[in-house]
Amino acid sequence: MAETVAGPPPSAVMVQLLGGFQVSKAVYVVAELVVATILEQEGPKTIAELAERTGMRCEPLHRLVRSLAPLGVFTTDGDYVTVTPIGATLSEKHPRSLRSRPPRPRQRAC
């Protein structure tokens, strides 16, 4: 007889999987908007300043920052946003930038 392993219900696991896509998309958007580059080069900025620099509206940008801050990409202090060492790897100027890595060569199929 097979042993049943206790764990989260399948719907909870799927929500986690879908959340991973949302996080990767949020990281992609802030990388494309060069938010990390601005913050790494110029220091903390308000959401309004970042919105003006990136051409985004304040509220959507605020949601992106708010969603990535608990994951360690940004920190916030009042109205100010700071990039963390993790987030700085999205900066164009960071020595170990992951923002525009060249694609890896494709492996041949069997």
MILOVEX-131469 format. One line per field, with one value per residue (C-alpha): chain; x, z, y. Coordinates in Angstrom, 2 decimals. Example, Ala and Ser with C-alpha at 12.3 -4.5 7.8 and 13.67 -1.06 7.14 Angstrom:
REM MILOVEX-131469
chain	(A;A);
px	(12.30;13.67);
pz	(7.80;7.14);
py	(-4.50;-1.06);
//
This chain:
REM MILOVEX-131469
chain	(A;A;A;A;A;A;A;A;A;A;A;A;A;A;A;A;A;A;A;A;A;A;A;A;A;A;A;A;A;A;A;A;A;A;A;A;A;A;A;A;A;A;A;A;A;A;A;A;A;A;A;A;A;A;A;A;A;A;A;A;A;A;A;A;A;A;A;A;A;A;A;A;A;A;A;A;A;A;A;A;A;A;A;A;A;A;A;A;A;A;A;A;A;A;A;A;A;A;A;A;A;A;A;A;A;A;A;A;A;A);
px	(0.00;1.38;2.16;0.42;2.73;1.20;1.78;0.03;-3.04;-2.47;-4.17;-1.72;1.23;-0.14;-0.53;3.17;4.14;2.10;3.62;7.07;6.08;4.79;8.05;10.18;8.02;8.32;12.12;12.16;10.12;12.29;15.40;14.01;13.13;16.74;15.43;18.38;20.86;19.34;19.34;22.81;24.35;22.41;21.28;17.80;14.93;11.24;8.71;7.71;11.32;11.71;8.39;9.46;12.85;11.41;8.23;6.01;3.02;3.62;1.08;2.18;5.83;5.01;3.32;6.40;8.74;6.39;6.23;10.01;11.07;10.16;12.23;15.34;15.53;14.76;14.40;12.03;12.21;9.17;8.89;12.46;13.53;17.05;18.46;19.97;23.09;20.76;18.86;22.10;22.91;20.18;22.11;23.76;26.82;27.26;30.50;28.54;25.42;22.91;20.80;22.03;23.90;24.60;22.46;24.01;24.73;21.98;22.76;22.06;19.20;20.03);
pz	(0.00;-0.98;1.79;1.66;2.12;3.79;1.98;0.66;-1.47;-5.24;-5.68;-3.22;-5.12;-8.40;-6.87;-5.91;-9.44;-10.98;-8.51;-9.81;-13.25;-11.77;-9.92;-12.99;-15.07;-12.42;-12.39;-16.19;-16.25;-13.70;-15.59;-18.88;-17.22;-15.90;-12.37;-10.78;-12.91;-11.84;-8.17;-8.19;-9.94;-8.25;-4.89;-3.37;-5.30;-4.70;-6.75;-8.38;-9.43;-10.78;-12.62;-14.28;-15.28;-16.64;-18.24;-16.04;-14.03;-10.28;-9.13;-11.35;-10.56;-6.87;-7.14;-8.84;-6.16;-3.39;-4.83;-5.20;-1.91;0.27;-2.09;-1.48;-4.76;-3.22;0.20;0.97;3.61;3.52;-0.05;-0.96;-2.82;-2.64;-4.69;-2.69;-3.66;-5.20;-7.18;-8.23;-10.39;-12.73;-13.24;-16.60;-14.79;-12.17;-12.68;-12.35;-14.15;-15.16;-17.07;-20.58;-20.50;-23.90;-24.68;-23.96;-26.97;-27.63;-27.00;-29.79;-29.18;-28.77);
py	(0.00;3.42;5.84;9.21;12.20;15.22;18.46;21.50;20.92;20.86;24.24;25.84;24.35;25.72;29.19;29.04;28.00;30.80;33.27;32.37;33.61;36.85;37.42;36.73;39.07;41.82;41.40;41.55;44.78;46.61;45.45;46.77;50.09;50.34;51.00;49.18;51.13;54.45;53.50;51.96;54.97;57.77;56.39;56.26;57.83;58.29;56.36;59.66;60.34;56.80;57.04;60.27;58.82;55.56;56.89;54.71;55.79;55.94;53.37;50.44;51.16;51.29;47.87;46.42;47.78;46.67;43.14;42.82;44.43;41.41;39.25;41.35;43.27;46.68;48.23;51.05;53.76;55.99;57.25;56.28;53.15;51.72;48.87;45.99;44.00;41.41;44.05;45.74;42.71;44.02;47.26;47.83;49.19;46.46;44.46;41.21;42.40;39.76;42.26;41.56;38.31;36.82;33.78;30.43;28.23;25.72;22.10;19.67;17.26;13.59);
//
